[in-house]
Amino acid sequence: MIELKLNIPKYSKERGIIYSWEDGFTIETDIVEDQIVITANKEGLISLAKHLLFLAQDETPVGRHCHFDEYNSLETGSKELVITKI
């Protein structure tokens, strides 16, 4: 078993969604034959995990979402990715 400690920002109404990236992260998304494909290096996978854990907090309201695209976090040519808490 491996133990990995992550710092996950706490949700607050004032700040809203807080994006937290690992240095050197790379994330690409594509749609191939009706499948959503996410390709990432180690830093990208850890960054995605942190965003998922941020959304999973009890304090994060239903309906909040993380929106990723090639202009703010994904590699050029990637498809937009939106992850929403229900």
C-alpha positions as CSV (number, residue, x, y, z in Angstrom):
1,M,0.0,0.0,0.0
2,I,1.2,3.5,-0.8
3,E,0.3,6.6,1.2
4,L,-0.1,9.9,-0.5
5,K,-0.8,13.1,1.4
6,L,-2.8,15.7,-0.5
7,N,-3.7,19.2,0.5
8,I,-7.3,19.8,-0.6
9,P,-8.7,23.3,-0.2
10,K,-11.9,23.6,1.8
11,Y,-14.9,24.8,-0.1
12,S,-16.3,28.2,0.9
13,K,-19.0,30.3,-0.7
14,E,-16.7,33.3,-1.0
15,R,-14.0,31.5,-3.0
16,G,-16.1,28.9,-4.9
17,I,-14.2,26.3,-6.8
18,I,-10.4,26.4,-6.1
19,Y,-8.2,24.8,-8.8
20,S,-5.0,23.2,-7.5
21,W,-2.4,21.9,-9.9
22,E,0.7,19.9,-9.4
23,D,3.8,21.4,-11.1
24,G,4.4,19.9,-14.5
25,F,0.9,18.4,-14.9
26,T,-0.2,17.3,-18.4
27,I,-3.8,16.2,-19.1
28,E,-5.4,15.5,-22.5
29,T,-9.0,14.5,-23.2
30,D,-10.5,13.0,-26.4
31,I,-13.6,11.2,-27.5
32,V,-12.8,8.0,-29.3
33,E,-15.5,5.7,-30.6
34,D,-18.0,7.1,-28.0
35,Q,-15.5,6.7,-25.2
36,I,-14.2,9.6,-23.1
37,V,-10.4,9.2,-22.9
38,I,-8.4,11.0,-20.3
39,T,-4.6,10.7,-20.7
40,A,-2.4,12.3,-18.0
41,N,1.1,12.1,-16.5
42,K,1.5,11.4,-12.8
43,E,1.2,15.1,-11.9
44,G,-2.0,15.4,-14.0
45,L,-3.6,12.3,-12.4
46,I,-2.8,13.7,-8.9
47,S,-4.3,17.1,-9.9
48,L,-7.5,15.4,-11.2
49,A,-7.7,13.4,-7.9
50,K,-7.4,16.7,-5.9
51,H,-10.2,18.3,-7.9
52,L,-12.5,15.2,-7.5
53,L,-11.8,15.2,-3.7
54,F,-12.6,18.9,-3.6
55,L,-16.0,18.3,-5.2
56,A,-16.6,15.4,-2.9
57,Q,-16.4,17.5,0.3
58,D,-19.6,17.7,2.3
59,E,-19.3,21.6,2.2
60,T,-19.2,21.6,-1.6
61,P,-22.8,22.2,-2.8
62,V,-24.6,20.0,-5.3
63,G,-24.4,21.4,-8.8
64,R,-20.9,22.8,-8.3
65,H,-18.6,21.7,-11.1
66,C,-15.0,21.8,-12.4
67,H,-14.7,22.9,-16.0
68,F,-11.5,22.0,-17.8
69,D,-10.6,23.0,-21.4
70,E,-7.5,23.7,-23.5
71,Y,-7.6,27.3,-22.5
72,N,-7.2,26.8,-18.7
73,S,-5.8,23.3,-18.0
74,L,-5.9,20.7,-20.8
75,E,-3.5,20.2,-23.7
76,T,-4.3,21.9,-27.0
77,G,-6.9,20.0,-29.0
78,S,-8.4,18.4,-26.0
79,K,-12.2,18.1,-25.6
80,E,-13.9,20.1,-22.8
81,L,-14.4,18.1,-19.6
82,V,-17.0,19.1,-17.0
83,I,-17.3,17.2,-13.7
84,T,-20.4,18.1,-11.7
85,K,-21.3,17.1,-8.1
86,I,-24.8,15.6,-7.8
